[in-house]
């Protein structure tokens, strides 16, 4: 509960104050009044700033009746208080006309939040400053920055995907990453990161979560997510866990349709809800509710969880005791709009208990719908007022009570430091996973690769590929490179199969050049068959720079003698893979998900540099 200065002191629900007043008799009231006032004000002050670095944030501490919140709230009309519960979308890569139209909406409706999507850092900072100037109460600014600003913005740092982070053993690096991302977000005037993903991805066919999850083990997901949360909130950035109550075991993308989660409540409690419970206990400040139909929590047909009072109010707020900000997922997604039109959907989201509605598709209808719902008694005026105060209290925590425009000078250089890039390299190197290696006698590279060798690169990027070039240079004698597109037919692949028989060993590199790597590389049957045969070659050295689930599509991949797995394709992962085969670094990563019939989660050979010291096998 929060202190309400309008209530008499003797009925305060603040536990410390209540204890004091219970023990106090009337004679002692005056002599104790000053210490009590000091207690309230010191509590209020500490609640308005982030906890000490290293300590979890406690959303319960937030003061809904601080002087700034109280003053700001009282100046608002009833309509303005409703508007604080909405968050509009903005882009910095769209036309001036588009930006102007968003500006008009912001000026007219005074929303409580702005979420930025694609664009560039300098452009976003300039637009953010412009939009904030239109607001009487400054907006909290949010982004989806799961792997850093690079998820949305060009010319910015990208850190590893959560699936890649799921492979590392040293979780303290994830907290360090959270701090760096938090620092970069703050520099760009962003207050809320819609991250981390708390979904346990235990469905290989999940197309929307997948590589965005830390893996399939609920405990490891929680441990890694906790470090990310602490890192962000160390820097005063609101971490937001998603997608409540768990989107990891679905095969339908809620962007395109409404997924159905058919599992009983016992299953949800034991698996899907576990990371969310842990994050709440840790002190996470935000939570995002997914658009899913969850029969065990609400039997209403076609009702998305975002619009369900049973899910939002009863489970998340009442049962799990979450006191932070509850956001909806984007309201322009088909998972909600398929069955509920714009305006009606947003109104139902507010009635269900959400504190902020993200990306309303029709703000005018939505605000009108909430006003109508209040008149009909579907949601009380007092409840709306309390949520408005809650939004304002978080804004004060974010520093918006003392808002300053984003400095544009040196912005680009501030977002690009050598130290931050080195952290990215460290994280990637820790995730490098050696799944198979059967030569443990520590021979040097010259002995192994002294004969004729071929490099086969499947689905390589159009640019100059660092890994392919490095491996080719490691072959001192007769050598040849074959670049294979993923859709070649059997005639071409049969011809290649005949040609490579003259080579003593093969480097095979499988690339996935997509920005969002899926579970299926889309290889033609002929290319897949060729890889499957090559896996049986004891002199084939295979590197996969792709989503780990892609291994499930390749027959015999588990029989390969030498198999190195990286979880994403980039110049950095190419460099690190090349360094491994050159014998400069070892491998420490473990597989975060099960590849059915091939590899279990948790496997990975922990090895030193392969050409300098004998391998140490740990499976």
C-alpha positions in Angstrom: 0.0 0.0 0.0 1.0 3.6 -0.5 0.8 6.6 1.8 -2.2 8.8 1.1 -1.8 12.2 2.8 -5.5 12.8 2.5 -6.2 10.0 5.0 -5.9 10.6 8.8 -2.5 9.5 10.1 -4.0 6.9 12.5 -5.4 4.8 9.6 -2.2 4.7 7.5 -1.5 1.4 5.9 2.2 2.0 5.8 3.4 -0.8 8.0 6.2 1.3 9.8 3.9 4.2 10.4 1.0 2.0 11.6 3.3 0.3 14.1 4.5 3.6 15.5 1.0 5.0 15.9 -0.3 1.8 17.4 2.3 2.0 20.1 1.8 5.7 20.7 -0.6 7.3 23.1 -2.1 10.8 22.8 0.4 12.4 25.3 3.3 11.3 23.2 1.8 12.3 19.9 3.4 15.8 19.7 6.8 14.8 20.9 6.9 12.0 18.3 5.4 14.0 15.5 8.7 15.3 14.2 10.4 11.9 13.9 7.4 10.5 12.2 7.4 13.3 9.6 11.0 12.7 9.0 10.3 9.0 8.6 7.7 9.6 5.9 9.8 12.1 4.0 13.0 10.0 4.2 10.9 7.0 2.9 9.4 9.1 0.2 12.8 10.3 -1.0 14.4 6.9 -1.1 11.4 5.6 -3.0 11.9 8.2 -5.7 15.4 7.0 -6.8 16.8 3.7 -7.9 17.9 1.4 -5.1 21.6 1.1 -4.5 23.5 -0.6 -7.3 23.5 -4.3 -6.7 20.2 -4.2 -4.9 16.9 -5.2 -6.5 14.4 -2.5 -7.2 11.3 -2.8 -5.0 8.2 -1.6 -6.9 6.2 -1.6 -3.6 8.4 1.3 -2.4 7.1 3.7 -5.1 5.3 6.6 -3.6 2.0 7.4 -5.4 1.5 10.5 -3.3 4.9 12.2 -3.5 4.7 16.0 -3.8 5.4 15.9 -7.5 3.0 13.1 -8.3 0.3 14.8 -6.2 0.8 18.2 -7.7 0.9 16.9 -11.3 -2.1 14.6 -10.8 -4.3 17.4 -9.3 -3.6 19.7 -12.3 -4.9 17.0 -14.7 -8.5 16.8 -16.0 -10.3 13.5 -15.9 -9.6 13.0 -19.6 -5.9 13.8 -19.2 -5.7 11.1 -16.4 -7.1 8.5 -18.8 -4.6 9.6 -21.5 -1.7 8.8 -19.2 -2.5 5.1 -19.6 -1.8 5.1 -23.4 1.5 4.7 -25.3 1.8 5.8 -29.0 4.2 4.4 -31.6 6.9 6.5 -33.2 9.5 5.9 -35.9 12.6 7.8 -37.0 12.9 6.2 -40.4 9.6 7.4 -41.8 8.6 10.5 -43.8 8.2 14.0 -42.3 4.5 13.8 -42.9 4.3 10.6 -40.8 6.3 12.3 -38.0 4.1 15.3 -38.1 0.9 13.2 -37.9 2.3 11.5 -34.8 3.2 14.9 -33.4 -0.4 16.0 -33.9 -1.7 13.0 -32.0 0.7 13.6 -29.2 -0.2 17.3 -28.9 -3.9 16.6 -29.0 -4.1 13.6 -26.7 -1.1 14.0 -24.4 -0.4 10.2 -24.0 1.6 8.9 -21.1 4.2 7.1 -23.2 5.9 6.8 -26.6 7.4 3.6 -28.0 10.1 4.0 -30.7 10.6 1.4 -33.4 12.9 1.5 -36.4 15.2 4.3 -37.3 18.5 5.8 -36.3 19.9 7.1 -33.0 20.4 10.8 -33.8 17.1 11.1 -35.7 15.3 9.4 -32.8 16.8 11.8 -30.3 15.8 14.8 -32.3 12.2 13.5 -32.8 12.0 12.5 -29.1 13.0 16.0 -28.0 10.4 17.4 -30.4 7.6 15.2 -29.2 8.4 15.8 -25.5 8.1 19.6 -26.1 4.5 19.0 -27.1 3.7 17.4 -23.8 2.7 19.1 -20.5 3.6 15.9 -18.6 6.6 14.3 -20.2 6.2 10.9 -21.7 8.1 7.8 -20.6 9.9 6.5 -23.7 10.1 2.8 -24.4 11.9 0.5 -26.9 12.1 -3.1 -27.7 15.9 -3.5 -27.1 16.1 -7.2 -26.3 19.6 -7.3 -27.7 20.3 -3.6 -27.4 19.6 -0.6 -29.5 20.6 -2.5 -32.6 17.3 -4.5 -32.4 15.6 -1.3 -33.7 18.2 1.3 -34.8 20.9 1.4 -37.4 24.4 2.5 -36.5 24.0 1.2 -33.0 25.4 -1.7 -30.9 23.8 -5.2 -31.1 24.5 -7.7 -28.3 23.9 -11.4 -28.6 20.4 -12.9 -28.9 19.0 -14.4 -25.7 19.3 -17.9 -27.2 23.0 -17.2 -27.7 23.3 -15.9 -24.1 21.6 -19.1 -23.0 24.7 -21.0 -24.1 27.1 -19.1 -21.8 28.2 -20.3 -18.4 29.2 -17.0 -16.9 25.9 -15.2 -16.1 27.6 -12.2 -14.5 28.5 -11.1 -18.0 24.7 -10.8 -18.7 24.3 -8.3 -15.8 27.2 -6.3 -17.3 25.5 -6.3 -20.6 22.3 -5.1 -19.0 24.2 -2.2 -17.5 25.7 -1.3 -20.9 22.3 -1.5 -22.6 20.8 0.5 -19.8 23.5 3.2 -20.1 23.0 3.4 -23.9 19.2 3.6 -23.5 19.5 6.4 -20.9 21.8 8.3 -23.2 19.2 8.2 -25.9 16.4 9.4 -23.6 14.7 6.0 -23.2 13.3 5.0 -19.9 11.7 1.5 -20.5 13.2 -1.5 -22.1 10.7 -4.1 -23.1 13.1 -6.9 -22.1 14.0 -9.5 -21.1 12.0 -12.2 -22.7 11.0 -14.6 -19.8 9.4 -17.2 -22.1 10.7 -20.7 -21.8 11.0 -21.9 -25.4 10.3 -25.6 -25.3 8.6 -25.8 -28.7 11.0 -26.2 -31.7 8.2 -24.9 -34.0 7.8 -21.6 -32.1 8.2 -19.0 -34.8 7.8 -15.8 -32.7 9.9 -16.4 -29.5 12.5 -19.1 -30.4 15.9 -17.4 -30.6 14.6 -14.6 -28.4 14.4 -17.0 -25.4 17.3 -18.0 -23.1 16.3 -21.6 -23.7 14.1 -24.5 -22.5 15.2 -24.8 -18.9 13.0 -22.7 -16.7 15.6 -22.3 -14.0 18.4 -21.2 -16.4 16.0 -18.9 -18.1 15.2 -17.3 -14.7 18.8 -17.1 -13.7 19.9 -15.4 -16.9 16.9 -13.1 -17.0 17.5 -12.0 -13.4 21.0 -10.8 -14.3 19.7 -8.8 -17.3 16.9 -7.3 -15.1 19.4 -6.2 -12.4 21.8 -4.8 -15.0 19.0 -2.6 -16.6 17.6 -1.4 -13.3 21.1 -0.8 -11.8 21.1 2.0 -14.4 17.6 3.3 -13.7 16.0 1.7 -16.7 12.7 -0.1 -16.2 13.0 -3.7 -17.2 9.9 -5.3 -18.5 9.4 -9.1 -18.5 7.5 -10.6 -21.4 5.3 -12.2 -22.6 3.1 -13.0 -19.6 2.1 -15.6 -18.8 4.4 -17.4 -21.2 4.6 -17.5 -25.0 7.3 -20.3 -25.4 5.2 -23.3 -26.2 3.1 -21.9 -29.1 3.3 -22.5 -32.8 1.1 -19.5 -33.7 2.6 -16.0 -34.0 0.4 -13.5 -32.1 1.4 -10.9 -34.6 -0.7 -12.8 -37.2 -3.3 -14.7 -35.2 -4.5 -15.5 -31.6 -2.4 -18.4 -30.2 -4.2 -20.9 -27.9 -2.4 -22.2 -24.8 -4.3 -25.4 -24.0 -2.3 -26.5 -20.9 -3.9 -27.1 -17.4 -3.2 -24.6 -14.6 -0.8 -27.1 -12.9 1.4 -27.1 -16.0 1.4 -23.3 -16.2 2.3 -23.0 -12.6 5.2 -25.4 -12.9 6.7 -24.2 -16.1 5.4 -21.1 -17.9 4.8 -18.9 -14.8 8.1 -19.9 -13.1 10.4 -17.2 -14.6 7.7 -14.6 -14.0 7.4 -15.5 -10.4 11.1 -15.3 -9.9 11.3 -11.9 -11.7 8.6 -10.5 -9.5 10.4 -11.7 -6.4 13.6 -10.1 -7.7 11.8 -6.7 -8.1 11.3 -6.3 -11.8 9.5 -3.0 -12.5 7.5 -3.9 -15.6 5.6 -6.7 -17.1 4.1 -7.1 -20.6 1.0 -9.3 -21.2 0.8 -11.4 -24.3 -2.1 -11.8 -26.7 -2.9 -15.5 -26.1 -6.1 -17.4 -25.4 -5.4 -19.4 -22.2 -8.3 -21.7 -21.4 -7.0 -22.7 -17.9 -7.1 -19.0 -16.8 -10.1 -17.7 -18.7 -12.7 -19.9 -20.5 -14.0 -17.1 -22.6 -13.7 -18.0 -26.3 -11.3 -16.0 -28.4 -10.4 -13.7 -25.5 -6.8 -12.6 -25.6 -5.0 -12.7 -22.2 -4.4 -8.9 -22.5 -8.1 -8.4 -22.3 -8.8 -10.9 -19.5 -9.3 -9.6 -16.0 -8.7 -13.1 -14.8 -5.2 -13.1 -16.3 -4.1 -9.5 -15.7 -5.8 -8.6 -12.4 -6.4 -11.9 -10.6 -3.3 -13.9 -11.6 -0.6 -11.3 -12.3 -1.6 -8.6 -9.8 -3.5 -10.4 -7.1 -2.0 -14.0 -7.0 1.5 -13.2 -8.0 1.5 -9.9 -6.2 3.0 -7.8 -9.0 3.1 -4.1 -8.1 5.0 -2.7 -11.0 3.7 -1.3 -14.3 1.6 -3.7 -16.5 1.9 -3.1 -20.2 -0.1 -4.7 -23.0 1.7 -6.1 -26.0 1.2 -3.9 -29.1 -2.5 -3.4 -29.8 -2.0 -3.5 -33.6 -1.4 -7.2 -33.6 -3.8 -9.7 -35.1 -3.8 -11.7 -31.9 -6.1 -9.0 -30.5 -7.6 -7.3 -33.5 -8.9 -10.5 -35.1 -11.7 -10.6 -32.6 -11.9 -7.2 -31.1 -11.9 -3.9 -33.1 -9.8 -0.9 -32.3 -11.2 1.1 -29.5 -13.1 -1.8 -28.0 -9.9 -3.8 -27.5 -8.1 -1.0 -25.7 -11.1 -0.3 -23.5 -11.3 -4.0 -22.5 -7.5 -3.9 -21.8 -8.0 -1.1 -19.3 -11.0 -2.9 -17.7 -8.8 -6.0 -17.4 -6.3 -4.2 -15.2 -3.5 -3.1 -17.6 -1.7 0.1 -16.5 -0.5 1.1 -19.9 -1.9 0.2 -23.4 0.9 0.0 -26.0 0.4 1.2 -29.5 -3.4 1.9 -29.6 -4.6 1.9 -33.2 -7.3 4.5 -32.5 -6.6 6.7 -29.5 -9.7 8.8 -29.9 -12.0 5.7 -29.8 -10.0 4.2 -27.0 -10.3 7.2 -24.7 -13.9 7.5 -25.5 -14.4 3.8 -24.7 -12.7 4.1 -21.3 -14.9 7.1 -20.4 -18.0 5.1 -21.4 -16.8 2.1 -19.3 -16.4 4.4 -16.3 -20.0 5.7 -16.7 -21.3 2.2 -16.9 -19.4 1.1 -13.8 -17.2 -1.4 -15.7 -14.1 0.2 -14.2 -14.2 2.8 -11.4 -12.9 6.4 -11.6 -10.9 5.7 -8.5 -9.1 2.8 -10.2 -8.2 5.0 -13.2 -7.0 7.7 -10.9 -4.8 5.2 -9.0 -3.3 3.9 -12.3 -2.6 7.4 -13.4 -0.8 8.1 -10.1 1.1 4.9 -10.6 2.3 6.0 -14.1 3.3 9.3 -12.7 5.2 7.7 -9.8 7.2 5.6 -12.2 7.9 8.7 -14.3 9.3 10.4 -11.2 11.5 7.3 -10.6 12.7 7.7 -14.3 13.7 11.3 -13.7 10.9 12.8 -15.7 10.0 15.2 -12.9 13.2 17.0 -13.8 13.1 16.4 -17.5 16.0 17.6 -19.7 16.2 17.3 -23.5 18.5 14.7 -25.0 21.9 16.3 -25.8 22.6 15.6 -29.5 26.3 16.5 -29.5 28.6 13.4 -29.3 25.6 11.1 -29.2 26.9 8.7 -31.9 30.3 8.4 -30.2 28.8 7.9 -26.8 26.9 4.9 -28.1 30.0 3.3 -29.6 32.8 2.5 -27.1 35.6 0.1 -27.5 34.7 -1.3 -24.0 31.1 -2.0 -25.0 32.2 -3.8 -28.2 34.7 -5.9 -26.2 31.9 -7.0 -23.9 29.9 -8.1 -26.9 32.9 -10.1 -28.1 33.4 -11.7 -24.7 29.7 -12.7 -24.6 29.9 -14.3 -28.0 33.1 -16.1 -27.3 31.6 -17.6 -24.1 28.7 -18.9 -26.1 30.8 -20.8 -28.7 29.6 -24.4 -28.5 31.6 -27.4 -29.5 29.2 -30.3 -30.0 31.5 -32.9 -31.5 35.3 -33.3 -31.7 37.0 -36.6 -31.7 40.7 -35.8 -32.1 42.0 -35.1 -28.6 45.7 -35.8 -29.1 46.5 -32.1 -29.5 48.2 -32.2 -33.0 49.1 -28.9 -34.7 47.0 -27.4 -37.5 49.8 -28.0 -40.0 49.7 -31.8 -39.4 45.9 -31.9 -39.8 45.5 -29.5 -42.8 48.7 -30.2 -44.7 47.0 -32.1 -47.5 44.4 -31.1 -50.1 41.4 -29.4 -48.7 38.1 -27.9 -49.9 35.9 -25.2 -48.4 32.2 -25.6 -48.9 30.1 -22.5 -47.9 26.4 -23.0 -47.9 24.1 -20.0 -48.1 26.9 -17.4 -47.4 26.2 -13.7 -47.1 26.7 -11.6 -50.2 29.5 -9.7 -48.5 33.1 -10.9 -48.1 32.8 -13.7 -45.6 35.6 -13.5 -43.0 35.3 -17.1 -41.8 35.3 -18.6 -45.2 38.4 -16.7 -46.2 40.3 -17.5 -43.0 39.6 -21.2 -43.4 40.7 -21.2 -47.0 44.0 -19.6 -46.0 44.5 -22.4 -43.5 44.8 -24.9 -46.4 48.5 -24.6 -47.5 48.3 -26.8 -50.6 45.7 -27.5 -53.2 42.5 -25.9 -52.2 39.2 -24.8 -53.6 36.1 -22.9 -52.4 32.6 -23.8 -53.3 29.8 -21.4 -52.6 26.4 -23.1 -52.5 23.0 -21.4 -52.5 20.5 -23.0 -50.3 18.1 -24.0 -53.1 20.4 -25.9 -55.5 19.0 -29.0 -57.2 20.3 -32.6 -57.2 22.1 -32.2 -60.5 24.4 -29.5 -59.1 24.8 -31.2 -55.7 25.7 -34.6 -57.3 28.3 -32.9 -59.4 29.8 -31.3 -56.3 29.8 -34.5 -54.4 31.9 -36.1 -57.2 34.4 -33.2 -57.3 35.1 -33.2 -53.6 36.1 -36.9 -53.5 39.7 -35.9 -54.5 40.1 -33.8 -51.3 41.6 -35.2 -48.1 39.5 -33.0 -45.8 36.6 -30.6 -46.0 35.7 -27.4 -44.2 31.9 -27.1 -44.3 30.3 -23.8 -43.1 26.5 -23.4 -42.9 25.4 -19.8 -42.8 22.0 -18.2 -41.8 22.2 -14.6 -43.1 18.6 -13.7 -41.9 18.4 -11.0 -39.2 15.9 -13.1 -37.3 17.2 -16.7 -37.6 14.3 -19.2 -37.6 14.2 -23.0 -37.0 14.3 -23.9 -40.6 17.1 -22.8 -43.0 14.9 -23.6 -46.0 17.5 -25.7 -47.6 16.5 -27.7 -50.7 16.2 -31.5 -50.3 19.3 -31.9 -52.5 21.4 -29.5 -50.3 20.2 -31.2 -47.1 21.0 -34.6 -48.5 24.5 -33.5 -49.5 25.1 -32.1 -45.9 23.8 -35.3 -44.4 26.3 -37.4 -46.4 29.1 -35.1 -45.5 28.4 -35.5 -41.8 29.6 -39.1 -42.2 32.9 -38.0 -43.5 35.5 -38.3 -40.6 37.6 -35.6 -42.2 34.8 -33.0 -42.4 35.1 -30.0 -40.0 31.6 -28.4 -39.8 30.7 -25.0 -38.5 27.1 -23.9 -38.2 26.3 -20.2 -37.8 22.6 -20.5 -37.4 19.7 -21.1 -35.0 20.4 -24.4 -33.2 17.0 -25.8 -34.1 18.1 -25.9 -37.7 20.3 -29.0 -36.8 17.1 -31.0 -36.4 16.5 -30.8 -40.2 19.9 -32.4 -41.0 20.1 -36.2 -41.0 23.3 -37.6 -39.5 24.4 -34.3 -38.0 24.8 -36.0 -34.6 27.3 -38.4 -36.2 29.6 -35.7 -37.4 33.2 -36.1 -36.0 33.8 -32.3 -35.7 30.9 -29.9 -35.2 31.1 -26.3 -34.0 27.9 -24.3 -33.3 27.4 -20.6 -33.2 23.9 -19.2 -32.8 23.9 -16.3 -35.1 25.7 -15.0 -38.2 27.8 -11.8 -38.0 31.3 -10.6 -38.7 32.0 -11.1 -35.0 30.9 -14.7 -34.9 32.8 -15.4 -38.0 36.0 -14.0 -36.5 35.5 -16.0 -33.3 34.8 -19.2 -35.2 37.9 -18.6 -37.3 40.0 -18.1 -34.2 38.8 -21.4 -32.8 39.8 -23.4 -35.9 43.1 -21.5 -35.9 43.7 -22.8 -32.4 43.8 -19.3 -30.7 40.8 -19.8 -28.4 38.8 -22.7 -26.9 35.1 -23.3 -26.5 33.0 -23.1 -23.4 29.3 -22.9 -24.5 26.5 -25.4 -23.8 23.4 -26.1 -25.8 20.4 -24.2 -24.3 17.7 -26.3 -26.1 17.2 -29.9 -27.0 17.5 -30.9 -30.7 15.1 -33.8 -30.8 16.8 -37.1 -31.6 20.2 -35.5 -31.9 21.5 -33.4 -28.9 20.2 -32.8 -25.4 20.1 -29.4 -23.8 23.2 -28.8 -21.7 25.7 -30.7 -23.8 28.9 -29.0 -25.0 32.6 -29.9 -24.9 34.6 -27.5 -22.8 37.9 -27.3 -24.6 41.0 -25.3 -24.7 42.6 -24.2 -28.0 42.6 -27.3 -30.1 46.0 -27.1 -31.6 48.0 -26.0 -28.6 46.8 -28.2 -25.7 45.0 -31.5 -25.4 41.2 -31.2 -25.3 39.4 -31.7 -22.1 36.1 -33.4 -22.7 33.1 -32.5 -20.5 29.7 -33.6 -21.8 
